[in-house]
Every structure is written in structure tokens, then in C-alpha cells.
Amino acid sequence: MPVYKIHGFPWPRGGIPSIRVFIVLENIDDASAEYIQNKRTSNLILNAIKKNHPAAEKHLPNLQLIEQYDPLDMTDAATPLDRSAV
């Protein structure tokens, strides 16, 4: 299993500020706070970030959204943990 070292900040799914609040405030109807690595959701969120912070793209050209999950949970009910990383 590959291991990656990432540099980012945790972004909780609930509470304030959170992924859900960002999606609501940005009026991104097609985005899902439960799985942000989905290609469509990831693109929608990243485009909203770029729209609000155009200078950030210059410093963070490869910005990605990464899910934190339990790799040992192989059940159909497996879900990402309560936060993601940006």
C-alpha cells in the first residue's frame, strides 16, 4: 500500500467553518460534502476557491482535496472520516 506525505490543513465536514457551510455559501448544488474526492465535487469546490482567491492559484497550482478514511473498512457502509485535507 503506498504512503503519501501531504501538507495541508484539516477541513471538518460539519460545524463552522466546514465543507458543508462552504458548499451552501457558494451555492454549489451539485457538490457533496460526504465525498469531496469525487471528480465533479472536487472540481466545483476548487473552482469556487479559485474564484474567491485568485492569487492562491499562483502559489498553489496543484491544490487537491484529499479524503481521510479507514483503509481497513471494506464494508458497503464505509464512509470517509469526519474531516478532509486541503
C-alpha positions as CSV (number, residue, x, y, z in Angstrom):
1,M,0.0,0.0,0.0
2,P,1.5,3.4,-1.0
3,V,2.0,6.0,1.7
4,Y,1.9,9.7,0.8
5,K,3.0,12.7,2.8
6,I,0.8,15.7,2.3
7,H,1.0,19.2,3.5
8,G,-2.3,20.8,4.1
9,F,-4.9,21.7,6.7
10,P,-7.8,19.7,8.0
11,W,-11.2,20.8,6.9
12,P,-14.1,19.4,9.0
13,R,-17.3,18.3,7.3
14,G,-19.6,19.8,10.0
15,G,-19.6,22.8,12.2
16,I,-18.4,26.3,11.4
17,P,-16.3,26.7,9.2
18,S,-16.8,23.4,7.4
19,I,-17.1,21.8,4.0
20,R,-20.9,21.8,4.3
21,V,-21.1,25.5,5.1
22,F,-18.7,26.3,2.2
23,I,-20.9,24.4,-0.2
24,V,-24.0,26.2,1.0
25,L,-22.5,29.7,1.0
26,E,-21.0,29.1,-2.5
27,N,-24.4,27.8,-3.7
28,I,-22.8,24.6,-5.2
29,D,-25.9,22.5,-5.5
30,D,-24.1,19.5,-7.2
31,A,-21.3,19.2,-4.6
32,S,-21.3,16.5,-2.0
33,A,-19.8,17.2,1.4
34,E,-19.7,13.5,2.2
35,Y,-17.1,12.6,-0.5
36,I,-15.2,15.5,-1.8
37,Q,-12.7,13.4,-3.9
38,N,-15.5,12.8,-6.4
39,K,-14.2,14.4,-9.6
40,R,-17.3,16.6,-10.0
41,T,-17.4,17.7,-6.4
42,S,-13.7,18.3,-6.3
43,N,-13.8,20.5,-9.4
44,L,-16.7,22.5,-8.1
45,I,-15.1,23.2,-4.8
46,L,-11.7,24.0,-6.3
47,N,-13.3,26.4,-8.9
48,A,-15.1,28.2,-6.0
49,I,-11.8,28.5,-4.1
50,K,-10.1,29.9,-7.2
51,K,-12.9,32.3,-7.9
52,N,-12.8,33.7,-4.3
53,H,-9.0,33.6,-4.0
54,P,-7.5,34.1,-7.5
55,A,-4.0,34.8,-6.1
56,A,-3.9,31.5,-4.4
57,E,-3.7,29.6,-7.6
58,K,-0.4,31.2,-8.4
59,H,1.1,29.9,-5.1
60,L,-0.9,26.6,-5.1
61,P,-1.1,25.4,-8.7
62,N,-1.5,21.7,-7.8
63,L,-4.1,22.2,-5.0
64,Q,-6.1,19.0,-4.3
65,L,-8.7,17.7,-1.9
66,I,-7.8,14.6,-0.1
67,E,-10.2,12.3,1.9
68,Q,-9.2,10.7,5.2
69,Y,-10.7,7.2,5.5
70,D,-10.1,3.9,7.2
71,P,-8.5,1.6,4.6
72,L,-9.4,-1.5,6.7
73,D,-13.1,-0.8,6.5
74,M,-14.2,-2.9,3.5
75,T,-17.9,-2.8,4.2
76,D,-20.5,-1.3,1.9
77,A,-21.3,1.3,4.6
78,A,-17.7,2.6,4.6
79,T,-17.5,6.4,4.6
80,P,-14.7,8.9,4.9
81,L,-13.9,10.2,8.4
82,D,-15.2,13.4,9.7
83,R,-12.6,15.6,8.1
84,S,-10.7,16.1,4.8
85,A,-7.5,17.9,3.9
86,V,-6.9,20.7,1.5
